[in-house]
Amino acid sequence: MIVLTGVTGKLGSLVAGQLLQQGADVSISVRDPQQVRDWEVRVRRGDYADPASLGAAFEGADQIFLVSSNSSGLHAQQHHRNAIEAARKAGARRLVYTSHMGAGADSLFPPMRDHAGSEAFLRGGDYISLRNGFYADSAVQMMGRAWETGKLVAPEDGPVSWTAHADLAHAAVLALTGGTDWQGASPALTGTEALTMADLAALAAGLSGRSIERVVISDEEYRASLLGRGLPKERADLMVGLFAASRRGEFAAIDPTLERLLGRRPVTMREVLEEALRS
Ligand SMILES: NC(=O)c1ccc[n+]([C@@H]2O[C@H](COP(=O)([O-])OP(=O)(O)OC[C@H]3O[C@@H](n4cnc5c(N)ncnc54)[C@H](OP(=O)(O)O)[C@@H]3O)[C@@H](O)[C@H]2O)c1
């Protein structure tokens, strides 16, 4: 049996949908079981912040799909540690964890340091750490209201090999069902092109027929604008760190593994922006 976490989120719901369609033996661990009513499988409450809940939620698991927490900082690492310890206590044979292509203890983007810490907890057991590319959806969010304002305002950045949730979900399903020979960290699972904010502005302008200017501001101006919009300091620092990390090339690598695994070209940023324009 595969116990799935994160199914109320974007990646986990896609993974759950595909596995259920394949008739896989799955059960679900979620913070709020009321949110999962449509699937006829075992649903138990499992909160990474509440280790006692995870024992029952992971009971009987052969594998656990552990979607990384969307908390930041030490919370995230503690959440993952709780889940990994509970998985081991429950006797799970293998953990499949959603990490990131940029995972690294010296990353300038704090969540990448969390992933590195979580991967350290995973070592010593059987696990696959999915080194997911940067979500293409994050690019759309970072573009903000550029479509309406005609300006894409952000600090200096570097190229990012943006990757679609759907493709990463497909890779996760293959990892969980014996479709890969990965042990430990997977290769970086990325799209086939690395684009900067200027590239995104040009692409969006071409698709929408409106002009979109890329306006570079300093990290300090960006931080101040985020704080001015009410973001907590930790969140503002995190976003500034993201740009610093992308300038350093932490998300620039393009790896052919995902394309090979899918047997087709991964979803492109153009397709993601077309979809965003339609919605
Ligand atoms: N590769 C990337 O570029 C990238 C970008 C952003 C984030 N991420 C990471 O990838 C993860 C999955 O992405 P996503 O788009 O599916 O995120 P998402 O839609 O925000 O989903 C996050 C999921 O994690 C669950 N969760 C959060 N805290 C939890 C806790 N304490 N105990 C149990 N479950 C908890 C949420 O459950 P609830 O419904 O109960 O909140 C939700 O199901 C994120 O959580 C984040 O760690 C990756």
The ligand as a Gaussian input file, in Angstrom:
#p B3LYP/6-31G(d) Opt

LIG

0 1
 N        9.370000      22.707000      -6.977000
 C        8.982000      23.946000      -6.696000
 O        9.277000      24.886000      -7.440000
 C        8.170000      24.265000      -5.489000
 C        7.594000      25.524000      -5.360000
 C        6.790000      25.785000      -4.242000
 C        6.633000      24.786000      -3.284000
 N        7.217000      23.569000      -3.434000
 C        7.079000      22.467000      -2.460000
 O        6.310000      21.430000      -3.072000
 C        5.223000      21.072000      -2.197000
 C        4.050000      20.594000      -3.025000
 O        3.702000      21.595000      -3.964000
 P        2.175000      21.983000      -4.228000
 O        2.171000      22.959000      -5.339000
 O        1.345000      20.762000      -4.300000
 O        1.840000      22.766000      -2.873000
 P        0.409000      23.055000      -2.233000
 O       -0.653000      23.038000      -3.284000
 O        0.583000      24.249000      -1.368000
 O        0.170000      21.760000      -1.300000
 C        0.897000      21.560000      -0.126000
 C        0.331000      20.311000       0.541000
 O        1.094000      20.035000       1.728000
 C        0.174000      19.789000       2.777000
 N        0.711000      20.172000       4.083000
 C        1.221000      21.370000       4.427000
 N        1.553000      21.363000       5.723000
 C        1.221000      20.135000       6.200000
 C        1.303000      19.513000       7.473000
 N        1.759000      20.187000       8.557000
 N        0.896000      18.228000       7.614000
 C        0.402000      17.540000       6.541000
 N        0.302000      18.077000       5.300000
 C        0.699000      19.353000       5.151000
 C       -1.022000      20.685000       2.456000
 O       -2.151000      20.246000       3.184000
 P       -3.315000      21.253000       3.689000
 O       -4.367000      21.201000       2.614000
 O       -3.766000      20.662000       4.967000
 O       -2.691000      22.615000       3.840000
 C       -1.137000      20.455000       0.949000
 O       -1.823000      19.256000       0.669000
 C        4.980000      22.342000      -1.371000
 O        4.335000      22.022000      -0.149000
 C        6.382000      22.881000      -1.175000
 O        7.051000      22.213000      -0.111000
 C        7.974000      23.292000      -4.525000

